[in-house]
Amino acid sequence: MIPVKLKLSNFTSYGENPPELDFTKFKLAAISGQNGAGKSSLLDAITWCVWGDSRAGESSDALVRLGANEMYVEFSFELDSHIYTVKRLRNKKSGGHSMLELWSNSHNLTEGTIKATQQKIIDSLHLTYETFTNSSFIRQGNAGEFTTKGPTDRKRILADILGLDHYDKLEEKAKEKAKEAQTKLTLLDYQVLEIEAELSTKEEKQKELEQAEKEAKNLQEELKESEHFIKTIEDEKQIVVSSIQSLKEKVAQINEIKKEIEEIKLQIDLKLKAKQDYQTLLDQKDIIEEKNKKLLRLQEEKKDLEIKRSELIKVKDELAVIQRKIIELENRRQIAITTLEVEIKKYQTQNDSLQKEIEQLKARKDICPTCKQPIGLEVNKQIIAKNQKQIEENDQKLQMLNDKLKKCQTFELKEQAQADEKEKEVKDLEQQTKDYQEINKQIMLLEKYADLNTKLQQAETAVKAQQEAIDDLEKIARSKETQINNVTKHLDELEIFENKLQEIESKLSAKQTIKEELTQKVMEAKAKVGAASQLKTRFEQLEDLFKKKLDEKKKLNEDKSIYEELALAFGKKGIQAMIIEQAIPEIEDEANRLLEKLTEGRMKVNFLTQKETKTKVASIDGKKDYAIVETLDIIISDEMGERSYEMYSGGETFRVNFAIRLAISKLLAHRAGAKLQFLVVDEGFGTQDAPGRARLVEVIDTIKTDFEKILIITHLEELKEEFPTRIEVTKDSAGSSFEVVGN
């Protein structure tokens, strides 16, 4: 299976119209992006589309994008030079319904049910989801999925990878054949008894038979002579027909060669145009190189400006927070000032009223200024003293309130100084980034020169190559024209042979009529012989049949024994065990070859296929020894010796798991039937230090020729740059998206 194209809609974090992923544009690519951006979802889309399974298990509804009701994935892949497309849809409305289709180009291979279609996909790939995820798909957090399984599960997975289920079917067929042989043997016993009974009544009718045979023999001789003569004529006809056919083939050959010459001339024209295009590039070399240098310089400037623009946004956000706080504090101060002013106004008004009463009392000492009633001099003095005392108390309060008011009015906010500083930073950053849009515009105008510069590097070699190709094509065209001239010389003989064929067919028709008459007479004579010898022939047939039945019975007994032996050979303890035993060294050697590079020769693995039990059993010589059982244990060792899997660090276990899984993937890639030329490594590099990651990249580069497509998923910025092609995944409020960079 070689991936070709992936389309998806509303799958996990992807929206309705994300871009298509065209696998034909690259061989090795890194899928990069932040955690949670949707990198692994691209692989989940493939496994869900092909097998209906993913990291979320068999629950399809969990994969539908939040807020959507329907998701859709379409995945195309190449298998045995054919393009297949799987289309899978899930709708959650009304209890939910699903759709699954399988296409081969324009041919619909979909079965009547989803289950049947799914099985057809698995049968076509010779691959289940479990086998895929235990071999060529190293999932995030599951690199050790094969290593940590028990021996029985490991053997079962290897059996699936090696396609040993075929032997299970052969075992079942062998048992069925043995049963059929026994049924036939029982029937043969009854048939032999019936034949023996009929042969006991044999009689002779030799005389009538001899006379009929003599007459038939004479007619047969005449018919034989007629057939011999017809054969001679037919041989002559065949020679003429062959000559005519050969000449017609030469005519067709000439026409075909003429078409080839036209095609060659068309190719020459295309080569000339390509040569001219490359020459045009060379003529513009100085301009292209200058523009490309300018583009590179502007791109570097843009990166610096983008950093400053990010800082500008950050400072503006901080300024907004400070300004909101200043407004809040200013509002609170204004409320306090207003409250104090109201309080001051109240005491001032009260003092004015009291002072007015004092003045009235001094002017009219016998009249109360409030009630206008007569009062005595003593009461007048008491009221004046009381009012003056109240005015003094109010003046003290006014002094205190005025002090508070002045303090509120003159109080300076420390946040204002911070705001002023941030505003200055904003102005500085805005000044520094004022040219961003202009630089971006210039980059867009100059981007085409990056491609032109790449083509320019190939132009000089390409011009020479195109001219050489043109010269070769012209030589081929001249050779084809010479070939036409040589073939044309023999075409004049065609009419002569066609006239001769008409004469032969006329003669042959007359002889065929005579043959038909003799054939009819021979058939009548044979009918007489048949009637006369019917009884004798019947007994002869019975004798032959009796012998055949005995031979058939012997053969069936032999076949039954063979099928019983085959059933044992095809079983789990027969050929299947031998094939696994042969595959284990291949996996072990490849895993250790990769570990040699990953650990600088420190670590290695050993696959143990047999081990002793704790129970002793008697051997042939009567001695007791420990029994041997089949297993599939993985022994890991380093310079310190053998240790259990759990005692190694996360980075070490990942390298061991990585090496084993790659070895299994290569086995699957070369296995007849499955041909899975697709490798996926989802994360796991975070457990490695810088040298470890470099060795992982080196190993991937080493095995890339064993796979048609390799995908590496990582969020590490320093790692993604190691790969020539990157699928950069991003995520915003609209959902996840991606862009293929570098292909």
N, C-alpha and C positions, 0 to 999 in steps of 0.2 A: 504494500500500500504506500503510494507516494502522494502526499497532499498536493492539490492543485489550486483550490479556491474555497474561501469560507465567507458566507454571508450570515448575518444574524440581526435580529430585531427584538428589542425589549428583553434581552437575555441578561439576567442579573443587573449589573450597573450600566449596561449599554442601552441606549434609547432606540427609537424607531428606525433611524437612518444612519447608523455608523458606516464608515467606509468598508469596502470589501478588502479581504486579505488575500492577495495574489501570491501563492507560494512559488510560482514559476519564475519570479524575479530574483530569487536567491537560493543558495544551497545550504548555507549556515547563517543563522541570524540570532541575535539576542533580543528578547522581549524585555524592555526596561521601563521603569516608572516607579513612582512612590508606592509604599505599602497601601493596599486598598484601592489602587487606581483601576484595577481590572485586568492585570496581566494573566493570572491563572484562569480567569473566566474564559479567555480565548480557547484554552485547552479543554476546559469543562464543556464548552460549546461543541467541540469536536467529539468528545466521548459521549455526551448526551445525544448528539445527533446520530452517531453510528450505533451505539449500544443502549441508549436510553438510560445511561448511568453516569454518575459524576461524583465529585467529592461530597455532594449533598445526598448521596445514595440514589435510590430509585424514585425519590420524591421529586416530581417535575414541578409542582406548584411552588416549591421553595426557590426555584430558579427564575420565576417570572419577576420582572422588574417591579419594584414597589410602586403601586398606583396604576399599573397596567393589568389587563385581563388576559392578554394573549401574547405568547412569544413564539418565535420562528427561527429555525437554523437550517441552512442549506450548506452541505459540505461535498465537494467534488474531489475525487482522488483517482490516481492511475493505478491499474492492476493488470499485469500481463498485456501491456500496450493498449488497453481499453480504458476509457474514461467513464467512471461511475459517479452518480450523484445521489446522495441521500437527503431527503427533505423531511423534517420532523417539526410538528406544530403542537402546541398545548394551549387550550383555552379553558380558563377557570370558571366561566359562566355556567349557570344551570347545572351545577354538580361536576362540571368539567368534562371535556372530551379531547381526544388526541388524534393526530394524523401522522402516518409514516409512509413514505414513498421511496422506491428504488428505481433509478433510471440508468440505462447504459446509452449514452448519447441521446438519441430521440426515441429509444425503445423503452417502454414502460415495463419494468420487471416486477411491479408491485403485486403481492399475493392478495388473497381475499380478506385476510385478517392481519392486524398489526403483529401478532405473535408469529404467524407464518412468514411475514416479510422480514421480521427481525432475525428469524432462524436462517432465512435465505442469505441475509447480509453476513452472518457469522460463518455460514458454510462457504460463501464466496471468498471471504478473507482467510478462512481456516484459523480464526482467531477469536477468543472470547475477551470480554472486558478484563477479567481477572488475569488472564495471561498477558495482556497488553500492559496492565499496571504493575505486573511483577517482572517485566522484562524491559520494554523499550520506553515506558513512561515512568520516569523517576519523579514521583509527585512530591509536592511541598510537604516536608515533614514525614515522608514515607519512603525515604531512600533505603531503609533497612527492612522493608516489607517482606522481601524474600528471605533475608538473613535471619530475621527473628521468628520466622514460621517454624513449626515442628518438622522433623524429618519426613513424616508421611505427606504433609502438605507440599513440602519442597519437591518430593518425587512426583506428586500428582501434577504440579505446575510444570515440571520438566517434561512429563509425559505429554501434556497438552502442547508445549512448545515444539516437541519432536513429532507431534501428530500421531501418537501411539493409539489414539482411539480407533484408528483404522484396524489395528490388530484385534481390538475387542470385537469389532464387527466380523472380522475374519474368523475369530474363535467361535462366535455364535453361528456363522454360516457353516463352519466345519461340523459342528454338532448337529445342525439341521440336515446336512448331507449324510452323515452317518445314520441318522434316523430314517431318512428316505431310503438309503441302501437296504436297511433291515426290512422295511415295508415291501420293497421290490423283491427281496429274497423270499419272503413268505408267499407272494403271488406266484413267483417262478416255480415253487414246489408244486403248486396245484396245476400249473400249465404243463409241466413235464409228465405228470401222471396222465393227463388227458391225451397227450401226443403218443405215449407208449400204448395206450388202449386202441387208438385209431390205426397205428402201424401194424397191429396184429391181423388186420383184414386186407392186406396188400394182394393185388391180382395183376396178371399180365395181359396186355393187349398189343403185343409186339408187331404182329403181321400188318394190321391196318396202319400202324404208325410208320413202318418202313416204306410202304407205298406212297403215303402222303409226303414223306420226307424227300423221296426221290424226285417227285414232280416239283416240289418247292425248290430243290437244289438246281434243277435245269433253269428255271425262271430267274433264279438268283444270279446265275452266271451271266445271262443276257443283260440283266440290270447292271451288273458290275461293269461289263464292257461299255455300256451306255454312259455310266457315271464317269468312267475313265476318260472317255472322249470329251465329255462336258468339262471335266477338270482341266484338260489340256487347253480348251478354249478359255476358261475362266482365268487360268494362269497368264495366258497371253493378254487378256483384258486387263488384269491387274497391273501388268507392266506398263500398258498404255495409260491407264488411269493414274498410276504413280507419276509417270512423266508429265501428264497434264497438271496434276496437283503440284508437282515441283515447280513447273513454270508459273502457275498462278501464285504460288508462294513468293516467287521472285518478283512478280509484279507488285504484290503487297509489300514486299521488302523494300522495293524502290520507293513506293509511296511513304513508307514509314521513315526511310532515310531522308527523304525530302522534308518531312515534318521535323526530323531531328536537326537538319541544317537550318531551318527557319528558327527553331528554338535556340540554336547556338548563336545565330545572328542577333536574336533578341538579347541573349545574355551578353554578347559583345557590346551592344548599345548600352545596356545597363552598367557594364563595367566602365565604359568610357565616361558615362555620366558621373559614376562614383569617383572616378579618377579626377574629373573636372572639379567636383565638389571639394575633394581633399586639396586640390591645387589652389582653389579659391581661399580655403582656410590658410594655407601657407602664405598666400599673398597678403593676408591680413594679420600675419604673425605678430608684428610689433604692436598693432592696435589691441589685439586680443590680450597679449601678455600685460600691456600697460593697464587695460581695464580690469583684468583679473587681480593685479596687484592692488589697484585702488579698491576693488571689492573686498579683498582680504583685510585691508587697512580699515575700511569703514565698518566691517563686521566686528573687528576688535573694539573700535570706538563705540559701537552700538552696545556691546557687552558691558563696557564701563558705564555708559549712560543708563542702561537698564538697572544696574546696581544702585546708581544714584537716584533713579526714579523710585525704586523700591524704598530707599531711605526717605525720599520726599513724602511719600504716602504715609510712612510711619510717623514722621515729624508732624504732618498735618493732623493725623489722628490724635497725637499727644496734645497738640495745641487746642484742638476742639474740646478735649477733656478739661484742660485748664480753664478755657474760656467759659465753659458751662459752670465750673466751680466759682469763677469770679462773678458771674451774673447772679448766681445763687446768694453769694455773700453780700453783694451790693444791694440786692433786694432786701435782705435782712437788715442791713445798715439803714436803708431809707425808711423802713418801717419803724426802727428804733428812733431815728431823728424826728419823724412825724409824731410819734408818741410823746417824746420829750417836749417838742414845740407846743403841743396841745396842753400839756401839764403846766408849762411856763405861762402860757396865755391865761390859763385858769387863775393862777396865783396873782398875775399882774392885774387882771380884771377885779379880783377880790380886793387887792390893795387900793386900786383906784376908787372903788366903792366906799371902802373904810375911810380913806383920806377925805373923800367928799363929805361923809357924815361928820368927821372931826371939824371941818371948816364950817359946816352948817351949825354945829353945836357951839362953836366959838362966836359965830355971828348972832345966833338966837339962843341964849343959854337957857331959856325957860320953855322952849318947845322941843319935843322929841322929833328928830328928823325922819324917823321911820313911821310912827303912828300919828304925828302932828298933835299929840296931846301935851298939855302943860306938864313940866317937870321941875323939880327943885334944882338948886345949884349943885348940891352934893351928887345927885344922880347924874347931872351933866358931866361932872368931873369923872365919875366912875366909867361912864360910857366912853369918854375920850381916852382914859387910861387903858381901858379894855381894847379899844380899837388900835391904839398905838402898839400895844403888846402883840396883837395879832399880826400887825404889819411887820414888826420885827421878826416874828417867827416865819412869816411868808418870805421875807427877804433872805433869811438863811436858806430856806428850801430852794428859792430861786437861784441863789449862788451855786448850790450843789447841782441843780438841774442844768444851769448854764455851763458848768464845768463838764458835765457828762456830754452835753450837746456838742461842745467844742471838740471834746475827745473823739466823738463819733464822726464829726465832720472832717477832722484832720487825720484820722487813722488811715494808714497806707497798707494795702493788701500785698503780702509777699508773693502771692500768685501772679500779680500783675507783672512783676519783674521776670518771672518764669515765662509768662506769655510773651513779653517783649523779646526775650531771648529766642523763643521758638519761632516767632514771626521773622526774626532776622535769619534764622536757619532756613526757613521756608523760602525767603527771598533769594538767599545764596544758592540753594539747590535748584530753584526755578531758573535762576540765571545760568547755572552750570548745565542744565538739561534742556535749554531752550532750542538747541539744534537737533534734538532727537528725531522729530518728525521729518526734518529735511534729510538727515542721514538715512533714515528708514526708506524714504522715497528714493534716494539715490541707490540704495542697495537693491531695491526692487527693479530699478532700471538696469542695474549691472549684473543681476543674477544669471542671466543667460550666458555671460562670458565665462562662468565656471565650467559649464558643459563644453563650450567652444574651446576652452583651454585644454580640457581633457582630450577632446578629439584632436587638437593640434599636436599633442604629444605622439599621436599615432599616425599623423598625416604623411610624414616623409616615407615611413615604411609602407603605408597603405598605398601611396601613389605607385611605388615600385611593384608592390604585390599585384595591384590591379593591372599594370602593364604586362606583367608576366602572365597573368591569367588570360588577358586579351590575346597575347601571342599563342598561348596553348590552345585556346578556342579556335583561332584562325587555322592552326595546323589540323585540328580535328575536322573542321569544315572542309578543308581541301581533301583530307583523306576520305571523307564521306562522298564527295563528288566523284573521286576516282572510283570508289566502290560502285556507284550508280552506273558509270560508263562500262565497267567490267560485266555487270549483271545484264545490261540491256542487250548485249550481243547475242544472247540465246533466245530471245522472245519470239523470233520469226518461226520457230519450230512448233509453236502452240497450235496453229490451224491444221498442220499436217497430222498431228496426233489426234485431234478432235474428229477428223474425217475417218481415220482408221478405226476409232472407237465405235462409230456408227455401224461399220461393216461387221465388226466382231459381235455386236449385240444382236444383229439380225440373224447371224448364223447360230448363235447361242439359243435364241428363242425357239428355232425349229427342233433342236436337239432336246430342249426341255420338254416339249410336247411328247416326244417318243418316250422319254424317261417316265413321265407321269403315267402313261398307259402301262408300261412294264411294272411300275410300282403298284398299281392297282391289282394286276394279276398276281404279283408276289404276295400281296396282302390276302387275297382270296385263298391262295395255296397254303399260306401259313395258318389261315383259319381252319382249314381241313386238318392240318397236322395237329393243331391245338385240340380240335374236337376228338381226334383219335388218341392222342396221348394225354388227354386230360387227367385220366385216372392215374396213369404212371407218373405223370408230372406231379400230381398231388402228393403221391407217396414220397417221391424224391424230395419234394419241398418239405414234407414232414420230417424226413430224415435229416435234411440240412437244418431245419428249424430245431429239431431235437438236439443236434450237435451245438447249434448256436445258443440254445437255452442253457446247456450245460456250461458252455464257455462263459456265457453272460453271468451265470450263477457264480462261477469261479472268480470272474472279474469283480462282481459286486462284493464278494467276501474280501477280496484284496482292497477294494475302494473303501469299504467300511473300516478296515484296520487303519488305512492311511488317514482317513478323516478323523478317526479317534486320536491318532498320533498328532495330527495338525492342530486339533483343538487344544492339546496340551502345549504344543510349541507356541501357538499364538497367545497363550494365556499370560497372566502377570509375571509368572516365574520363568517364562520361556524367552522368546525373542525380545519382548519388551524390556526385561531386565538386562539383556545383553546390550541393547541399543543405548540404554541409560548409562551402563557401565562404560561404553565407548565414548559417549558424549561428555562424561564427567572430566576426563583428562583434558579435553579441548577447552572446557570452561575454566578449569583450574589453571592451565598454562596461560591462557589469555588474561585471566584476572591477575596472576602474578606478574605477567609482563607489564600490565598497567600499574600495579602497585610498585614495581621497580622504579617507575618514573615518578609516581605520586609521593613515595616515601624515601626516595634516594636509596632504595635497597634495604630499608630497615624492616619492612613488614612483608609477610607472605601468608597465604591461606592454603589449607589442605582439605580436600573433600574426602571424608571417610564413608565408604559405602557398605562396610561390614564391621561388626563388632561382636565381642563375646558377651554372652549373657552371664548372669550370676549363678545359673543352674548348670550342673554338670550332667552329661548324658553319656551312655555307653557307646564306644566306637566299634569298628569291625573287629579289631584285635581283642576286644573285651575290656580295654582300658577305658576309664571315664575321663572325659575332658569337657571344657566349657563349650556350650552350643554357640554356633555362629548365626547371627540374624542380620537381615538386610536393614540398612539405615541410610541416612544422608546427613551426616553431621559435618559442620564447618569448624575446622580448627584454625585459630588465628595465632600467629607468633611474631615476635620482634626480637631485637637483640637481647632482651631480658628473658626470652623463652616464651612458652605458651601461657596465655592468660584467657580468662573467660571474656566473652563479648562485652559484658557490662563494665569491666575494669579498664576499658580503653576510653580515652577522652572523646568528646563529641566530634572534634575534627578528625581523629583517627578512625572512629567508627564510620564516619561519612566517607572517608577515602576507601575503606574496605568495602562498604556497601556499594559505593560508586563503581569500583573496579569490577565487583561481581556482577552488578546489574549490566554494565557495559559488555562484559563477556557474554552474558546471557542474551543481550540484545543482538550481538554479532551472530550468535548461534541462530537466533530467530531470523535475522536478516538473510542468512544463507540457506535456511531450511526450505526444502522443496514443499511447495504448496502455499505457505503463508507469505513468504517474500515481503516481510515488513521492513521496508527500507526507510524507516521514520523513527528518529530518536528525539525524546523530549527530556530535558533536565530542568525541573521546576525548583529554583532557589537551592539552598543548601550551602552556597558559597560563603555565607556569613560565618560559618564555623571555622573557616580557614584564615590563616594569617596571609600576608601579602605573598610570600614565597609559595605557600600552599595553593593559593588561587592561581598563581602563574603556572604551577605544574598541572593544575586541572585544565587550564586553557591549552597547555601543550599537549596533554593527553587527548583532549577533544579534537585538536588539529590533527593528531596522529590517526584517529579512527574515522575522520570525516569521509574518507574514500569508501568506507564500508556502508555508508548510508546516503541516500539521495537527498534527504532533508534532515537537518538537525536544528532544534530550537532550544535555546538556553534562556531561562527566565531569571532575571535578577533585578534588584533595586539598588545595587551598588554602582555608583557613578564611575568609580575607577575601574570596574570590571567591564562595563558595557563597551568602553572604548577599545577593548581588545578585539572586538568583532567587526568585520567590514560592513555588515548590514545590521541595522537595529530597527526594531519595531517599538517606537517610543509611545507608551500608553499614558494618557493624561485623563484627569477627571475634574469636572466642574459641575455647576448646578444643572446643566443639561444632561449630565451623565458621562460615561466613559467614551473615549475615542482614542485613535492611534494614528501614527504616521510612519511609513517605511522610509528610513533614512539611510543613504549610503549605497543603495544598490545601483 
